[in-house]
């Protein structure tokens, strides 16, 4: 495998994720509409929405500072970076050693902090409310997320996502009961971090319930488009982290061109199934009260800890 | 490398230079002179930082000064550990001194002369604490440090609150000092020789070495601000002038960490893993306590003080892990833990110094420490806002700044847990890492609160907004220089961690004779590798370059394909036109979810207005539980005991003569 091929793979993957991310969002929306007996919008609707937003005039509050203007770009950059770290199509990409799973969690935290700051920038009561709730969910989800990732790290003896995936995918088949707990915990974190039911509802603007939407209330046009797009990439990145950790089979090595079609096909199948599962969860469950979120996420944390302890016990 | 003068002489010279600057300040009580002396002090700091960094890479040097008592000269020693802490002291104090040159512009000449004296004595005493090579000089310097900082804390002694804060600080500092003194006594074991060399050579039984460990841990912990001895921090830091708070929180707490490492690793030696578990337990408690109470504060400097408590906890987590590993015979992992702790020590010094300086500039500009009265400061003081943002991101452990690197190293230490033999310890270590993760995320929330409420949004109180505009907005030139220096430190320590990793590895080897694995040492400047490249690596430079370039690429792509029309309007009022800036979140409102989730941690007194109150008031008072169960009972006990002892004091000379007489009789009877 040559260096050029690996770099080509890196660029290919990054561009692929950015382009394909809204498709996943569209697919989840479509599945949810079917499950709820509504006639489904086109799977391409997120692209149309982005195009529409990019054509509009931006309206910005008088007292918004430079931070408010910059945040959508920073968010997009963070998510793009995350898309480059996660082994979506291939392992061993040249950029992956620059940031491991802890740094990945750090990237998401960076994005969260900036979006919360931007929400408080215009000085409306909704912005502050959204920022406060988002940070609440963030500090509950982050330890659970790290514990989940640590379980995988203990199993593979590394915090590099690419090494973890190699260990889990390419070595002899072994059952890790710890991973089952970790997978459940990860799913709960994924729902919370991506503003999904039962923690948040992306389809509502009801002030009592909204979290993420309250934060971006002041954004419009291109800024809003970038934020929506970044959110789509975030969902895509989380789904692919889950796939990489718990269902890694079929992934290609960097520069391994013949394996690429299979890797893309496997990824699409897994993402389609994952998206449908997400829609199913969003249909089956109701949104929790905000102050039940700590219970939800602390059970995610406990599951992750259980997973880690199970790993220690079964290994001994 | 050969130089005509040994490094230690130069360091001592620079430290004496600080003393001289302080004395000059008293002799020439003029404002211009004091400013010059602060700048000179900053130069001295730079010199000490450079010399300290050089000392890390050289063999230890010793020096005996013919000062002190007749048969007890002062012994000094400059080894890699001392060199590292001198670098911290010099580097951070340089920024703070430059800031101080601009900060005290409203003080009268006489008061400024005193501040200049105390400030420089404080700096010099910290240098001698780090250089000391015998218990005698160490305690002299330690007490000078406590006293000079006490006088700095009560600079505004006309306010009773400041006087009582100073008293509390002095009290706890002395409790700690007694404990340290006893620790030296235990280590000495009655030989009468108190040089560190003799203490190092003394072999203690395991019981006595554990006693010495506990005494050192609590003695230095009192100064560092670990629970339950933290109570002085949130009182003393707001009372002191901001550069002094920065110096105390950024540097003085670190001398306590220095003392801990010096005494426990170097002098007592034979670190045991049980000690590590104790340190971890206290560290985890300190971390969570600090951040949870910080989230409840609306006084900016008090909030920062509680964050110092939290960060001391994080340092203790690193130290504890390192003790567990070293005590179990895993030198490389232990070295990693020690390096993580020392790295965080330096990081905390830099970003906490920066944040306290930023708080000082806000205080100057608005006259406010209360967050609930601020808002929208980013428009009036954009540069301070930028530096404060750097500090806030760094303390929130966000990549690619420095706070992230040390927390990352601490996580990596915890991930070495599988090599341990003991099952329960092995499962507990990752849970301490989870505590760290929780604390990191809570810190991020707290600094979103601080930054969002102070700098963003709209001014909450119209009169304070007017005040800020009248005071001339942004911080002065020297103040900005000081902040820029520390902000640059945050970036450099975050972006070039490998250089410091190698430096700290040398410190670790000199103290514990254990260093990192060879694979870790062979990594080049770009890749931070704590154990082996396959296990973990992190490259902040690549990280920054990629995130910067993709953000820029996005920006230009949008620019290229987008018409770029912008309309400015009022924020959307959600159909409710009578919104005022006072409807924004206040600092207390932002902490509300935390009060909900962690309710039992706090001692809360809340008064909610009823639905038909004519003049609705909302009040919330949060107390530290430690006061109820620890401090007040101890204070009452002390008062009771002294009231009983006071019965002996009759005030009549005949009674006192009788006491002497009875004592003599008793001595004759029993001793003979």
Interface residues (C-beta under 8 A of the other chain):
Chain A: X54 X55 X57 X58 X59 X60 X61 X62 X63 X65 X67 X73 X74 X76 X77 X78 X80 X81 X84 X95 X97 X98 X99 X100 X102 X103 X106 X107 X109 X110 X112 X113 X116 X117 X119 X120 X121 X122 X123 X124 X125 X126 X127 X128 X129 X131 X132 X133 X135 X136 X138 X139 X140 X142 X143 X146 X147 X150 X153 X154 X157 X158 X159 X160 X163 X207 X217 X218 X222 X226 X291 X294 X301 X305 X308 X309 X312 X315 X316
Chain B: X375 X376 X378 X379 X389 X393 X396 X397 X398 X399 X404 X408 X411 X412 X415 X417 X418 X423 X426 X427 X430 X431 X433 X434 X437 X438 X440 X441 X442 X444 X445 X447 X448 X449 X451 X452 X453 X456 X457 X458 X527 X533 X534 X535 X536 X537 X538 X539 X542 X543 X546 X547 X548 X550 X551 X554 X555 X558 X561 X562 X563 X565 X566 X567 X568 X569 X570 X571 X572 X573 X574 X579 X581 X583 X584 X585 X589 X590 X592 X593 X594 X596 X597
